[in-house]
Structure formats: structure tokens, C-alpha cells
Amino acid sequence: MKLLVRVIEARNMPPMDPNGSSDPYVKLKLGHQRFKTKVVKKCLNPSWCEEFSFKVEDLKEQLVVSVFDEDKFFSDDFVGSVKIPVSSVFDAVGNSLGTVWYPLEPKKKSKIKDCGEILLTICFTQNNSQSDTQPQLENGTMSPARSSTSTSSRMSSPLRSEELAAPVKEEKSNKEKLSGLISQIFSRNNELLPPASNKTELPEVPETDESELPEDKTEDQSSSSSSSNFEQLMKKLEEKDDGGEMPVNLPGGIMLDQMYAISPRELNTFIFSSESNYLKQLAEVQGSTDLQVGLWKFDPETGSLKRTFTYVKAPSRLIKAIKAIEDQTYLKADGKRFSVLASVNTPEAPYASNYRVEVQTNISPGPELPSGDECSHLVVSWRMNFLHSTMMKGMIEGGARQGVKESFEQVARLLSEKLKLVDVKNVGSEKEQALASLQVERQSDWKLAVQYFANFTVVSTVLMGFYLLVHIFLSKPSTIQGLEFGGLDLPDSIGEVVVCGVLVLQGERVMHLISRFMQARGQKGGDHGIKATGDGWLLTVALVEGCNIPTVESNVLSDPYVVFTCNGKTRTSSIKFQKADPRWNEIFEFDAMDDPPSTLDVEVFDFDGPFDEAVSLGHTQINFVRSNITELGDVWVPLQGQLAQACQSKLHLRIFLNNTRGSNIIKEYLTKMEKEVGKKIKVRSPQTNSAFQKLFKLPPEEFLINDFTCHLKRKMPLQGRLFLSARIIGFHGDLFGHKTNFYFLWEDIEDVQVVPPTLSSMGSPVVVITLHPGRGLDAKHGAKTQDAEGRLKFHFQSFVSFSVAHRTIMALWRARALSPEQKAEIAEEESDDKNQQILEDESSSIKSDDDSENRSLQSEESGSFLGLEDVSMSVVYSSVLSVPSNFVMELFSGSELERRAMDRAHCVNYSTSPWEFEKTDVYQRQTYYKFDISVSRYGGEVTSSQQKSRLTDRNGWLVEEVTTLHGVPLGDYFTLHTKYQIEDIGSRSTGCKVVVHFGIAWLKSTKHKKKITKNIHANLQDRMTIMFSTIEKEYVSGKQ
């Protein structure tokens, strides 16, 4: 039994957008079935006229119809909903509620009480044919080429009394056969025809499913629209174009990306015109028959241009000949750019009711050819649109992808035979192509003057001045009286004084307007078109247009202009008079920079005269570290600020960042840093940089400079690794499976200080990094404190080589964030400590020279960062002790017994912090000790983090430990992971079983891995034996 719902229209909807309108659409839900209508732009009385079919399994369910307002950049706003019990439809006369207006109910706490009404037609049908049972998908966009085999989920319903093809049983075959079958279908008939979708204002083409099985096309041929030719329809469509952007490519991938030596309009006519032989030629290439092409017609409901055609796919070894129905809809047509969405419906294909393939064809102007002729850029993208979930999803998508690929290879060959290909290398880069279409709008000064001065103030002043001149002409000279004398004529009454004051004020306002206009015209975007100089990081910004720019005064539009700032350099756009949606089409280039830029600050101002302070209308920041530069090639950026957010203002930008010096710029940057740090900095391998980029999700141009083992001090010290690159400072820690990962920009840092060693810092100096107020909020979870003004403070300690780490941090910070005056001030403050640091470095060097093995290890290259992975653990100690587990846990209690056991294991100056509660039955603490000379000839210090928790059956304990070695050769190349499992044997025995696992987490590569592992294993095994033997002896002596 099927429930048919027709969503017709709504009325009296409340405005949800600041502009006083809404972009409504409807969602329908019955059980687990969900559908969605198209979006109607800027309308409070929208009309949809869409039908949906639900499968009813329980009469107790409710049909929920909800209306939403679409929002591009925020979550969609809920307008209202209506709930209709399915049982009420079943109990109604004729199993139909008819066509009824239903009031929309708001949310319980909503301030809006009157949400309007929606007109629905709801009824049951017993017709179970496939044509009636396939529901409509949410906003689908029609599938790719003619070789696509997607089946429409939305079909003609009994409400329209259309007869559709009989259902076909889905074949049950194994996965291999199905994959080949799907591929055969798609490779036989995939054409370059795009599908129906919504208006082009949307940033993405929504998934629509509006393809209805057409009736006999011979009836369409005789319709009244048959007299309209393709060119006339295109002109009408261009007149309706709202100037929006081209729809973005579909996420399934690009199947065809080629440039042709033909104008966009001619290419559009060649592919989509009803008079073109393209479809017939493609059908011959793909083996399709019975091609019947319908005429292009305007949809009276949506106003979009659509057509439908049918054909029969050629049979193959796996499938018989299948009839296909394809719908095409124009998404955009402005005379230069065209976008068409196509969808193919093949009801007889296996599993066709579960999916549909969608293809979008975009035609845009290419760069001008050397000969001066036009060329076109053709991009065809696709995606799979699954209407229902199915276990065969992966296999279907794989087969479809292969079929679509083969089909478009045929399309590419056909187009290459009919059209002349253009070599992209000869016509410019992607950047040049994207900027080629931007042309500055030329406006005459007289036209702007008329537009700017056509207001009440100027007109009234002119009329008053003209009236005054006529009065002077008609009046006779008055006699001198009062304090007047020859040449001075004073007002003779209060009325004359008032009139004179009004005239002076009006004149002053007009002069102010004239001054503003002349000053603004002098600022004609002087930075536009100025070419950058030098080699390095070259930043190019194209300011295309703005949308919903706010106004300072409610009755006057703003005069906006935009200021771009990057690395202390600014570029300013021209001023657009009285524009809420200005269009600039201006290009700005920043001179090449040695350092890769981190951010681009963008701020929109309202011009208010040459002497008044400009008012900020909104601002935003482009973060090159957090953004993929390829995604910034064409982007709408929302503006921040109270005014901008209230109006949902945004700017359309095209941003390109290029490195003109290649890999040499990295080497030159590291060479410059070496002079600041005083230490050789090695260029990291591509594998190392890739691991670093993946760890922090950084763009591919980011490169690692150095990394250091350290502790992050919060409530408890967290062992991890500090990473330094040209633009960021990041920290990664993985302690007992809990990962801590964050980074912030060097420009975010306000101050870097060094705190002398204390007991709480385990005898290590602490680097305290303070950020500017409001900066680095994404890294807040790693900060130790935050002051009242919003400054985050990060504490890093226990560096293996503190002096090198501190010098590197300071050098990178100075290079990125400080002015020359600040650099000189800090250098003067540190001059007193420089000699002491040199003496310390020399002392440590002399000490290392005393041992040849130490010297060979220290001279090894710095190694490459390997990334962080799970540690492989192995058993280093296992024994059954005649001691209860509670007594063995004294080794981890901070008691005197623990200190004696550690002293006997040659761990001197042993100290611990108290156990602190982490979560239920989980506690953490820190330990610190030094190696006795008998254990390590280098001495060295050890800091570790321990975590203890109950075993799952609560008959023992699990203690995990992560250890860092300081002051030993290659100590920063690894961390030691140890796991103690202490478990009671049973209720009849007082003994326990102790198993100790250990593993080494390698942070850098070294040729001494095996040697270090063997040495640590032997040392740890001896230490475990001594520790647990001490425990047994203490327990026995205590009993006696």
C-alpha cells in the first residue's frame, strides 16, 4: 500500500532572512523514509507542485511535513511543521483527505506564532507498479551521460493519472557479474547530458530527482512550443539569469576536462541544440537505437529550461537492450557560461530503483588564444546518487564508475573529431584562466555623478539656490539701516536669520558631498592591475563582487571599498557608490615574499569623506595554513562583525599563492634561519614533510624545520613532541591512547619568556609562550592558563636540548611576527646571556669528546621524523611472586619502600608527584630520577608519566608508563613505553602474577636502532628483577 503526497504550495510564511524574504523548501518524513522538495528562492508564498510516494507498513505512523528556510552558510531555519496520522487517511472516504490547507505549527519556544499554511493532497493507492512506487529523492541533480543507468526514484503518481512502464524484476546475480553488468550499461550509453536541478545561486548543485517518465514524445513534438527555436529560448534564459556563479563540479570526479577552439555559445549549441546532429552521432558511436529527442520547454513551475529524450541501449553479453529516459535541465545560461544537468532513468536495469547517476556539464570561456579567437573550457563531472540504502552500494558504484569512464572516453573522441582541441599549456595557467574573465566595469564620471547626487539634499539645495537668485533679481536694493554700511547687508528680521542659516547648512552639506565624490573618484583602485615584482611567494587576489554589504545609515546605501593586508603590505580597491551588491572585478598582486604568508586580512570600509574616519562594515581572515590553496581559487567568504553578520554579508574572491622559486626557496629560508639559530638545519625529506602535514592536516606547501621532545605543562605534564615550521608551532602528544594535537601561528604569539628551573618543572627551564588576546582559540585545550584579557599561555619544559630548542623558537618567532624595533630590543636583552650560553655549549662539547662512542653518536645526522604510530610491545619480565598484589602496588605508591627499591635498581634522586584522579578508577602521576654511573656512563635524567587503573575483573592493577631520557646520546630519538600487569592468582593463594611489557616508540630514524633496543632490554630486565626481588624480601621480612 502506497501513500501519495502532493506538496502544492504555501502561503503567508514569515520572513526568516534579514532581507524580509525566505528561501523555503519542504521535508517529508514517514518512518525511515525521507524526501525533500526543491528550494524556492526569495518567496513567502512558494509553489512546489511536487509528488512523493511512501511505502506504508504501519498505520500507526505519522506523516511529518516540515518547512525550512535554506541558509547557505549556517544551519537552515525551521519555519513550521504539520503532523498527519496515516490512519486518518486510511479511514477517510475513498482513502483520501483531498486537497486541504494545513496550518504550520511552530516550535514550542518559538517567538513566531503564525507560520503560515501549506496546501497538501494526501491519498492511498493500491497500484503497486514500479512506476508508482518509486519516491522522489531530495533535490537530486540528474545523472551523467547517456550511458548512465540510474533509475528515478520519483515517478508519475496516480494524482496525475499517468501510465508508466511495468516493473521489471531485479536479477539476483553474484557480485562479479553485477559489477560487470553495471559497467556494461554505463559504457554503452553515457552521454554528456546534465540533469535537472535548482537555481544556480546555490554553491553546490543539490541532488534532485525530478525526472518523470515522459509520455509519448510525439505529442510533445506537436505542442505549442515546437515553434520556438533553440536560439530564442537561449535569449529568454539569458534575460532571466540573475548573475550568480557557476555550479561547482559534482563530487564524483571529473570525467572530461578539455578546451576547444570554439566560442562557449557555439559549443553549447553544438551539444544541446535540437537541430544539432550531436546526439545522433553519439548514439551511433555507442550503439544506441530508437533515439527520440524532445523539444526544449520552459517549466511553468520553476522557470527552468528542460527537455526529455529516450533511446534504447544496445544489448551486451550480460544485459539485453534497455530503454533509457534522460532529462536535461539548464542550471545557468548568461551568454558566456552554460551549465546543464542530465539524468538517465533505466527502469529495467538491475537495482535501478536504488540509485541514479548524475552528470553536470559546465561550459565557460577559456583564455584568449594567441590568434585572438575565442575558446571554450568544457568540464564534465559526475556523482552517484543513491536513493535507497543497499548492501551492493560499493559494487554498484565501482561498476558505474568504470562504465562512466569508458563512456566519456567515447564522448571525448567524438568531440575531438568534430572540434579543434586547444593545448592548455599554450594558453596559460589555471590562475590566468580564472582571472581572464574578470573585466573592470567602466562607468563614466557623469553617470556616477548623476547617480550619486540625485538625492533630496542636493535637489532641494539647487531649488533653494535658484529661488534665491530669482528673488535677488526681482528685488530692489534696500536702504542702509541699523549697523549696516556700504557692502554689508545684514538680516533685518528673525525670519531672515533662519533662512540664512538654512541656506548655509544646505550649502555645507552639498560641499561635503562634492568633496566626498571627488576624493572617492581619485581613489579608483590604484592598486588594481599593478604587477608584482621579485621572486618568492607571489600572492594574487581577485576581488569579484560583494553581496548584502551592510549600511551604516538605514536610509542611505554604503560606499564600500575593500582593503587587503598580508605580511604588513596593503592593497586597496576602488570605491563603489551607493551599492549593496557591488561588483569590482579587480585584481591585486602582492610583491614576492621570502616567507610564506600565513594569513590574508580582508576588511570592508564605508567611505565617508577625505577627513572622516572610515567605518568598518565587516572583516574576515583567510588562513592559508588551515585552507587548501586550490579551494581558494573561487570562494565566497562570509564577513565577520556585528553589521556584516546581521546582513549575512560576503565577498567573492579568487586567491592564488604561487612559489616562483620552487624548492630553492625552502633551502634559502633554512639558510637564513641557520644564521639566527647558530646550528645547521637539514632539509627534511618529502616523506618526513608528508607525515608532518598529515599529523596537523596542513597544506602541501608547509615544510618542517625542526622538532623537539618535551613536556607540555598543564595540570599534569604531558610528554610529546614540539614541531616547528615556517608558519606554525605545533604540539603532539599520545599518552596512554589519549592524543593531544594542536598548533597556532607564529603571528599569534605576543611574547616568549624563559622561567628558571624549579622543582615542579623537574629541574628544567620552562618556555612560556603567550598569545595575543583572542588568538589561537583552536589550541585552547593545550594552554595552561588564560588571563582576564583572553591571552592563552603555553608552558613547554624538559627539552632534551633546551638551548637549541629555545634559539630555534626565538629565531622563527622574530622572523615571522616581530618588527625590526622589537627584534633589536630582544637582541639587546639577550646579549648578557649569550656568553654564558656559549660557555655551556663548549663545556658540553668537551664532555662529549671524552668518549669516542658518544662522539660518533652525537655526530650522526639529525634523523627524520617518522610520524607517530602504535608501539609494538614485547614481554621483558614475567614471574609469579609469593606476595599479594596490594603489597606489590607499594612500588607505585610513593612510599619509602618504592624509593628503596628504585635505589637498589640504581635510580638515584628518585621523586614522584602524588597520584591525581583522571577519571573513574584511573589515576596519573609523574616520576623523576637520575641514572647511576653503573647503569649509564653518560649519567642522564629520566622523566616519566604513569597511569594506573583496575583490571576489568578488578582482581589486579594495570600500570602504564611512558619514559623520556635526557642527557644521553640520541635520547630525543625515542620514548620508552612500559606496561606492568599485576594480577592476583586466586582466593586460596596470597601470591600474584607480574608481567611487564616494553616497547620503543621511535621518533626519528637512526642506524643504531638494534643496538639501542638491545641495550634497553637488558638494562630494563635487570632493573625489573632487582625491583621485584626487593619487594619479595621486604614482604618476607615484614611477616617475620
Disulfide bonds with the S-S distance in Angstrom:
none
